[in-house]
Amino acid sequence: MALRMAIVTCSDTRSEAEDTAGAALRSLCEERGWEVVAYQVCTDTRDTIRDAIVACADEFDADIVLTCGGTGLGPRDVTPEATRDACDRDAPGFAEAIRRKGAEVTGRAVLSRGVSAARGRTLVVNLPGSRKGAVESFEFVADQFEHAVDMLSGGGH
């Protein structure tokens, strides 16, 4: 299945040229034969992140939106809240798997507040902002993306 992917990096400190996590995710998606239909770096503000997710889902018709960054405990980390604002339903298994498997690598994975949810037929998954964390987290759950998109589109279990 050729998925339509979108990547939204949430950061006040990175430009597109400095976004190693987003670049790595783009490469991982393309290696799997998935098309990256949208990519952007946006500031750590709830409305901006929400609007980016909505645009990826509604305007770019992405099957999956991967966010990078803004999932920690810092005062500017609002990606989970923005994701909930943009989405209709929770899909918590992806975020749970990322935290569970991440804790096997580093105890600090439990500090992540990342969520996963659906906006219509688009799945949104929050990933850490570091390149290492984003890549590891992607690898933990990417094998489930195609089936999830099939289910969101009305396919069977």
C-alpha positions as CSV (number, residue, x, y, z in Angstrom):
1,M,0.0,0.0,0.0
2,A,1.4,3.4,-1.0
3,L,0.6,5.7,2.0
4,R,0.4,9.5,1.8
5,M,2.5,10.8,4.6
6,A,2.9,14.3,6.2
7,I,5.5,15.4,8.6
8,V,5.1,18.4,10.9
9,T,8.1,19.4,13.1
10,C,7.1,21.5,16.1
11,S,10.0,23.6,17.2
12,D,10.8,27.2,18.1
13,T,14.5,26.5,17.7
14,R,14.8,24.6,14.4
15,S,14.5,25.7,10.8
16,E,13.8,23.2,8.0
17,A,17.6,23.1,7.3
18,E,18.3,22.1,10.9
19,D,15.5,19.6,11.2
20,T,17.3,16.3,11.3
21,A,14.4,14.4,12.8
22,G,12.0,15.5,10.0
23,A,14.6,14.7,7.3
24,A,15.2,11.2,8.8
25,L,11.4,10.5,8.9
26,R,11.1,11.6,5.3
27,S,13.8,9.2,4.3
28,L,12.3,6.3,6.3
29,C,8.9,6.9,4.6
30,E,10.4,7.0,1.1
31,E,12.4,3.9,1.8
32,R,9.1,2.1,2.4
33,G,7.6,3.5,-0.8
34,W,5.4,6.0,0.9
35,E,4.9,9.4,-0.6
36,V,5.6,12.5,1.6
37,V,2.8,14.9,0.5
38,A,3.5,17.6,3.0
39,Y,6.4,18.7,5.3
40,Q,6.8,21.8,7.4
41,V,8.4,23.2,10.5
42,C,6.1,25.2,12.7
43,T,6.4,27.1,16.0
44,D,5.5,25.5,19.3
45,T,2.1,27.2,19.6
46,R,-1.1,25.2,20.0
47,D,-3.1,26.9,17.2
48,T,-0.2,26.7,14.7
49,I,0.3,23.0,15.3
50,R,-3.4,22.3,15.2
51,D,-3.7,24.2,11.9
52,A,-0.8,22.3,10.4
53,I,-2.3,19.0,11.3
54,V,-5.7,20.0,9.9
55,A,-4.1,21.2,6.6
56,C,-2.1,18.0,6.2
57,A,-5.3,15.9,6.7
58,D,-7.8,18.0,4.9
59,E,-5.9,19.8,2.2
60,F,-3.0,17.4,1.5
61,D,-5.2,14.3,2.0
62,A,-2.5,12.6,4.1
63,D,-3.2,9.1,5.4
64,I,-0.8,9.7,8.3
65,V,0.6,12.8,9.9
66,L,3.7,12.4,11.9
67,T,4.6,15.2,14.3
68,C,8.1,15.6,15.7
69,G,8.7,17.5,19.0
70,G,6.7,19.3,21.6
71,T,5.8,16.1,23.5
72,G,7.8,16.7,26.7
73,L,7.0,18.3,30.0
74,G,8.3,21.8,29.1
75,P,6.0,24.8,29.2
76,R,6.1,25.2,25.3
77,D,5.5,21.5,24.7
78,V,1.9,21.6,23.5
79,T,1.8,19.1,20.6
80,P,-0.4,16.6,22.4
81,E,-3.0,19.3,23.1
82,A,-2.9,20.6,19.6
83,T,-3.3,17.0,18.2
84,R,-6.4,16.5,20.4
85,D,-7.8,19.8,19.1
86,A,-7.4,18.7,15.5
87,C,-8.7,15.1,15.9
88,D,-12.0,13.4,16.3
89,R,-11.0,10.1,18.1
90,D,-8.2,8.7,20.2
91,A,-6.0,5.9,18.8
92,P,-3.9,5.5,21.9
93,G,-2.1,2.2,21.0
94,F,0.6,3.9,18.9
95,A,1.6,6.3,21.6
96,E,1.4,3.5,24.2
97,A,3.7,1.3,22.1
98,I,6.2,4.2,21.6
99,R,6.4,4.8,25.3
100,R,6.6,1.1,26.3
101,K,9.2,0.2,23.7
102,G,11.0,3.5,24.2
103,A,11.4,2.8,28.0
104,E,13.3,-0.3,27.0
105,V,15.9,2.0,25.4
106,T,15.8,4.9,27.9
107,G,14.0,5.5,31.1
108,R,13.2,9.0,30.0
109,A,10.7,7.7,27.5
110,V,8.2,7.8,30.3
111,L,8.4,11.6,30.2
112,S,6.8,11.8,26.8
113,R,3.2,13.0,26.7
114,G,2.8,12.1,23.0
115,V,-0.6,11.0,21.8
116,S,-2.0,9.3,18.7
117,A,-5.4,10.1,17.3
118,A,-7.5,10.1,14.2
119,R,-9.0,13.1,12.2
120,G,-11.5,11.5,9.9
121,R,-9.5,8.9,8.0
122,T,-6.1,10.4,8.9
123,L,-4.0,9.0,11.7
124,V,-1.9,11.4,13.6
125,V,1.1,10.1,15.7
126,N,3.3,12.3,17.9
127,L,7.0,11.5,17.9
128,P,9.9,12.9,19.9
129,G,11.8,15.9,18.5
130,S,15.3,14.4,18.5
131,R,16.4,12.5,15.5
132,K,17.2,9.4,17.5
133,G,13.9,9.4,19.3
134,A,11.9,10.1,16.2
135,V,13.6,7.3,14.2
136,E,13.3,4.7,17.0
137,S,9.7,5.6,17.6
138,F,8.8,5.4,13.9
139,E,10.4,2.0,13.7
140,F,8.4,0.8,16.8
141,V,5.0,1.5,15.1
142,A,5.5,1.9,11.3
143,D,4.6,-1.7,10.5
144,Q,1.1,-1.0,11.7
145,F,0.4,2.1,9.6
146,E,-0.9,0.4,6.5
147,H,-3.4,-1.7,8.4
148,A,-4.5,1.3,10.4
149,V,-5.1,3.3,7.3
150,D,-7.1,0.5,5.8
151,M,-9.2,0.3,8.9
152,L,-9.7,4.1,9.0
153,S,-10.9,3.9,5.4
154,G,-13.6,1.3,6.3
155,G,-11.5,-1.9,5.7
156,G,-11.8,-4.9,7.9
157,H,-9.9,-5.9,11.0
